[in-house]
Amino acid sequence: MLHWVRPFMMAPIALAAVVGRLERRTIQRLTDAGANTAERGILLEDGRLARVVRGRLERAGALRAAGNNRYYLLVDAYQRYRGRRRVRAWIVVTILMLAVASVYFSGGFA
């Protein structure tokens, strides 16, 4: 493999880690502030990745705009969103395990 390609292979993993950390921090800020109703909505960070996280949470129905750039968290919707992501992760892991087992038992690692 080309030596200059190797750093770029880690970029998607690093980006996913940064976005995940930003999502956790956003949820923590919302829960610490008790922002679970429109009246208790708070201002969130601004920036490209923050907008990605905010958009993802809004599409999942877990984050709602309260007006004036303030947002609040719908805890039940966020729990359902996390559950769906967990199920998807288990499906991907299962498929990968089945693929590895298939290659192993067909003698592909010999």
NORBELGI-V71826 format. One line per field, one symbol per residue. psi: psi as a letter, one per 30 degrees, with the letter a starting at -180 (. if undefined). A space follows every 50 residues. Layout:
# NORBELGI-V71826
psi=???
This chain:
# NORBELGI-V71826
psi=kkffeeefffeeeeeeeeeeeeeeeeeeeeeefgiglefgklklllleee eeeeeeeeefgfkkkglhgkllkjeeeeeeeeeeeeeeeeeeeeeeeeee eeeefggfg.
